[in-house]
Amino acid sequence: MLKSITIGQYIPGESIIHRLDPRTKILGTLGYVVILFVLRGPAGYAVMAGITAAVALLGRIPVRMLLRGLRPVLIIILFTIVLNMVMTPGETVYQLGPLDVTDEGIVQAATMSIRVILLIMTTSMLTLTTAPIDLTDGIEYLLGPFRRLGVPAHELAMMMTIALRFIPTLVDELERIMKAQMARGADFDTGSFLDRAKSMIPLLGPLFISAFRRADDLALAMEARCYRGGEGRTRYKVLKVSTPDFWAGAFLVCTFGAALWV
């Protein structure tokens, strides 16, 4: 399951999606998320699923990797399905002990599960096709107008990108800690779900220590390179919106409108 976390990972490539401006991809992802939670009908979700499939195909992202990224949240998806089926009022279609499964609950459960699946796949593709430094520049450019209100755009963009970048790093560190403790007799695979959850508690201490150590190393490396924040910094690579970005934006606007219309 630890190897299934795809958010924060980056796959180098030269596909059309990789070459798009990071601002186009960030705004497209935000628009996708908003439209996804506005939709109500199955036809709209089919259009959104088609957008996800098209982006994965153009970005040359393995479908197996996207499906593998759903494994860590599979329990959350199942819990959401069960909770919506028994907690949504409506006409009872099946009785599960003291709980009633309603037809409206089944529809709501299917809707929420589709939303979660598409949301995770799409947000994963943003980091899979965008280098961390490009993601930082894109977020900083988009937050630039808020500087007049005192918003530290550069610092916020840097923190968000570092947080995303360190997710797979901390996952690898957690896996190494687990293997080290398993070599000393620790058991993480047997027992009930509660027992396995309790067995994970001793991993928190070494993981936090490793995280703080990596953060300290990163701070020293940034200081050694004379990093002092975003004030007065120049850019080696200046972001420019090109023709493919306009075509991508037009495609997203049309498909988002089609999803709302159907």
C-alpha positions as CSV (number, residue, x, y, z in Angstrom):
1,M,0.0,0.0,0.0
2,L,2.9,2.4,0.7
3,K,4.1,2.1,-2.9
4,S,0.6,2.9,-4.1
5,I,0.7,6.6,-3.2
6,T,1.0,8.5,-6.4
7,I,0.4,12.1,-5.2
8,G,3.6,14.0,-5.1
9,Q,5.5,11.7,-7.6
10,Y,6.7,13.0,-10.9
11,I,7.2,11.0,-14.2
12,P,9.6,12.9,-16.5
13,G,8.4,13.0,-20.1
14,E,7.9,15.0,-23.3
15,S,4.2,14.5,-23.8
16,I,1.8,17.2,-24.7
17,I,0.6,17.4,-21.1
18,H,4.1,17.6,-19.8
19,R,4.9,20.6,-22.0
20,L,1.9,22.6,-21.0
21,D,2.3,25.7,-18.8
22,P,2.0,24.7,-15.1
23,R,-0.6,27.5,-14.6
24,T,-2.8,25.9,-17.3
25,K,-2.6,22.6,-15.5
26,I,-3.3,24.0,-12.1
27,L,-6.2,26.1,-13.2
28,G,-7.6,23.2,-15.2
29,T,-7.3,20.9,-12.1
30,L,-9.1,23.5,-9.9
31,G,-11.9,23.9,-12.5
32,Y,-12.2,20.1,-12.8
33,V,-12.6,19.8,-9.0
34,V,-15.3,22.5,-8.9
35,I,-17.3,21.1,-11.8
36,L,-17.0,17.6,-10.3
37,F,-18.8,18.7,-7.1
38,V,-21.4,20.7,-9.0
39,L,-22.6,17.8,-11.3
40,R,-25.6,15.8,-10.4
41,G,-26.3,13.4,-13.3
42,P,-24.5,10.3,-14.5
43,A,-23.9,11.7,-18.0
44,G,-21.9,14.6,-16.6
45,Y,-19.7,12.2,-14.7
46,A,-19.2,10.2,-17.8
47,V,-17.9,13.4,-19.6
48,M,-15.5,14.1,-16.6
49,A,-14.3,10.5,-16.7
50,G,-13.6,10.9,-20.4
51,I,-11.5,14.1,-19.7
52,T,-9.5,12.1,-17.2
53,A,-8.9,9.3,-19.6
54,A,-7.9,11.7,-22.4
55,V,-5.4,13.5,-20.1
56,A,-3.9,10.2,-19.0
57,L,-3.6,9.1,-22.7
58,L,-2.0,12.3,-23.8
59,G,0.3,12.4,-20.8
60,R,1.3,8.8,-21.4
61,I,0.5,8.0,-17.8
62,P,0.1,4.2,-17.1
63,V,-3.5,3.4,-16.2
64,R,-2.1,0.8,-13.7
65,M,-0.4,3.6,-11.8
66,L,-3.6,5.6,-11.6
67,L,-5.5,2.6,-10.4
68,R,-2.8,1.7,-7.9
69,G,-3.1,5.2,-6.5
70,L,-6.6,4.3,-5.3
71,R,-5.5,1.6,-3.0
72,P,-4.6,3.8,0.0
73,V,-8.0,5.4,0.0
74,L,-10.0,2.2,-0.8
75,I,-11.1,1.9,2.9
76,I,-12.3,5.5,2.8
77,I,-14.3,4.9,-0.4
78,L,-15.9,1.8,1.0
79,F,-16.7,3.6,4.3
80,T,-18.3,6.4,2.3
81,I,-20.4,4.0,0.3
82,V,-21.7,2.2,3.3
83,L,-22.3,5.4,5.3
84,N,-24.3,7.0,2.5
85,M,-26.4,3.9,1.8
86,V,-27.6,3.7,5.4
87,M,-27.7,7.3,6.4
88,T,-29.5,8.9,3.4
89,P,-33.3,9.0,3.9
90,G,-35.5,7.5,1.2
91,E,-37.4,4.4,0.2
92,T,-36.0,1.2,1.8
93,V,-34.8,-1.4,-0.6
94,Y,-32.9,-3.6,1.8
95,Q,-32.8,-4.0,5.6
96,L,-29.4,-4.6,7.2
97,G,-30.2,-5.3,10.8
98,P,-31.4,-2.0,12.4
99,L,-30.2,-0.1,9.4
100,D,-32.1,0.6,6.2
101,V,-30.5,0.8,2.8
102,T,-32.4,3.3,0.7
103,D,-32.5,3.8,-3.1
104,E,-31.5,7.5,-2.6
105,G,-28.6,6.2,-0.4
106,I,-27.4,3.9,-3.2
107,V,-27.5,6.8,-5.7
108,Q,-25.7,9.1,-3.3
109,A,-23.1,6.4,-2.5
110,A,-22.4,5.8,-6.2
111,T,-22.1,9.6,-6.8
112,M,-19.7,10.2,-3.9
113,S,-17.5,7.2,-4.8
114,I,-17.2,8.4,-8.4
115,R,-16.3,11.8,-7.2
116,V,-13.5,10.6,-4.9
117,I,-12.1,8.2,-7.6
118,L,-12.0,10.9,-10.3
119,L,-10.7,13.5,-7.8
120,I,-7.7,11.4,-6.7
121,M,-6.9,10.4,-10.3
122,T,-6.9,13.9,-11.6
123,T,-5.0,15.5,-8.8
124,S,-2.4,12.7,-9.1
125,M,-1.9,13.5,-12.8
126,L,-1.1,17.1,-11.9
127,T,2.0,16.1,-10.0
128,L,2.8,13.2,-12.2
129,T,3.2,15.5,-15.3
130,T,4.6,18.6,-13.6
131,A,8.1,19.0,-12.2
132,P,8.2,20.3,-8.6
133,I,10.1,23.5,-9.6
134,D,7.5,24.2,-12.4
135,L,4.7,23.6,-9.9
136,T,6.3,26.1,-7.5
137,D,6.6,28.7,-10.2
138,G,3.0,28.2,-11.4
139,I,1.5,28.5,-7.9
140,E,3.6,31.6,-7.2
141,Y,2.5,33.3,-10.4
142,L,-1.2,32.5,-9.6
143,L,-0.8,33.9,-6.1
144,G,1.1,37.0,-7.4
145,P,-2.0,39.3,-7.5
146,F,-2.6,38.7,-3.8
147,R,0.7,40.1,-2.8
148,R,-0.9,43.5,-2.5
149,L,-3.0,42.1,0.3
150,G,0.2,40.9,2.1
151,V,0.0,37.3,1.0
152,P,3.6,35.8,0.8
153,A,3.1,34.1,-2.6
154,H,6.6,32.8,-3.0
155,E,6.8,31.3,0.5
156,L,3.3,29.7,0.2
157,A,4.2,28.2,-3.2
158,M,7.5,26.8,-1.9
159,M,5.9,25.3,1.2
160,M,3.1,23.6,-0.8
161,T,5.5,22.2,-3.4
162,I,7.9,20.9,-0.7
163,A,5.0,19.3,1.1
164,L,3.8,17.5,-2.1
165,R,7.4,16.5,-3.0
166,F,8.1,15.0,0.4
167,I,5.0,12.7,0.5
168,P,6.7,9.9,-1.5
169,T,10.0,10.5,0.3
170,L,8.3,10.0,3.7
171,V,6.5,7.0,2.4
172,D,9.8,5.4,1.4
173,E,11.2,6.3,4.8
174,L,8.2,4.7,6.5
175,E,8.7,1.5,4.5
176,R,12.3,1.3,5.5
177,I,11.4,1.8,9.2
178,M,8.8,-1.0,8.9
179,K,11.2,-3.4,7.3
180,A,13.8,-2.7,10.0
181,Q,11.3,-3.4,12.8
182,M,10.0,-6.5,11.0
183,A,13.5,-7.8,10.9
184,R,13.5,-7.4,14.7
185,G,10.3,-9.3,15.1
186,A,7.5,-6.7,14.7
187,D,4.3,-7.9,13.0
188,F,2.2,-5.5,10.9
189,D,0.2,-8.0,8.9
190,T,-1.7,-10.3,11.3
191,G,-4.5,-9.6,13.8
192,S,-7.6,-7.5,13.5
193,F,-7.7,-4.0,11.9
194,L,-7.5,-2.4,15.3
195,D,-4.5,-4.6,16.2
196,R,-2.7,-3.6,13.0
197,A,-3.5,0.0,13.6
198,K,-2.0,-0.2,17.1
199,S,1.2,-1.8,15.7
200,M,1.7,1.2,13.6
201,I,2.0,3.6,16.6
202,P,5.7,2.7,17.3
203,L,6.5,3.8,13.8
204,L,5.5,7.4,14.5
205,G,8.5,8.3,16.6
206,P,11.2,7.3,14.1
207,L,9.2,8.8,11.3
208,F,8.9,12.2,12.9
209,I,12.6,12.2,13.8
210,S,13.5,11.3,10.2
211,A,11.1,14.1,8.9
212,F,12.7,16.7,11.1
213,R,16.2,15.6,10.1
214,R,15.3,15.8,6.4
215,A,13.8,19.3,7.0
216,D,17.0,20.4,8.7
217,D,19.1,19.1,5.9
218,L,16.9,20.9,3.4
219,A,17.1,24.2,5.3
220,L,20.9,23.9,5.4
221,A,21.1,23.1,1.7
222,M,18.9,26.1,0.8
223,E,21.0,28.4,3.0
224,A,24.2,27.1,1.5
225,R,22.8,28.2,-1.9
226,C,22.1,31.7,-0.5
227,Y,18.3,31.2,-0.5
228,R,16.7,34.2,1.3
229,G,13.1,34.1,0.1
230,G,11.5,35.4,-3.0
231,E,12.4,39.1,-2.8
232,G,14.6,40.2,-5.7
233,R,15.0,36.7,-7.1
234,T,15.5,36.3,-10.8
235,R,14.2,33.3,-12.9
236,Y,16.2,31.1,-15.1
237,K,13.0,29.9,-16.8
238,V,10.2,32.4,-17.3
239,L,6.7,30.9,-17.8
240,K,5.0,31.8,-21.1
241,V,1.6,30.8,-22.3
242,S,1.8,29.2,-25.7
243,T,-0.6,28.1,-28.4
244,P,-1.1,24.6,-26.9
245,D,-2.2,26.2,-23.6
246,F,-4.9,28.1,-25.4
247,W,-6.1,25.0,-27.1
248,A,-6.0,23.1,-23.8
249,G,-8.0,25.8,-22.1
250,A,-10.6,25.9,-24.9
251,F,-10.9,22.1,-24.7
252,L,-11.5,22.2,-20.9
253,V,-14.0,25.0,-21.1
254,C,-16.0,23.2,-23.8
255,T,-15.9,19.8,-22.0
256,F,-16.8,21.4,-18.7
257,G,-19.7,23.2,-20.3
258,A,-20.8,19.9,-22.0
259,A,-20.7,18.1,-18.6
260,L,-22.9,20.8,-17.0
261,W,-25.3,20.8,-20.0
262,V,-25.9,17.1,-20.1
